């Protein structure tokens, strides 16, 4: 091939399709290009694994497909001895393809910031809520976490819709 290694590298970085990059350069015998092809193969395998992981995470979305919206909710801040507990709630489109969603503790700060922007841009709705350290001392960390989650849900959904959901849950339990 007559392209420079630098140009090949640029194409790898710009390549929307790793398989096409691999197919195009796999036979190239230059050491630099071979290294790029190996890097592309590793990236492709990692991307496939991530897509499989994300697909497995959609278990509840598939299980409750008859519902119009499904909310994901999680807490942050239960580990520290001091400070508030925070809950975040988000509704993503059914067909979302946001990769690398994970527990915030498993993400780097850079990846958290990247995902924050993607989630804010791509979500149908999102909300956060905090419960203060004083309130945690009054009711305990578990109850404070639940309280933060309820607050986030209330901020996420219109009040009338939230009441309908709560009534259905109450009827099912009692």
Buried (B, 14 or more C-beta within 10 A) or exposed (E): EEBEBEEBBEBBEEBEEBEEBBEBBEEBEBEEBBEBBEBBBEBBEEEEEBEEEBEEEBEEBEEEEEEEBBBBBBBBBEEEEEEBBBBBBBBBEEEBEBEBBBEBEEBEEEEBEEBEEBBEEBBEEBBBBBBEBEBBEEEEBEEBBBBBBBBBBBBBBEEEEBEEEEEEEEEEEE
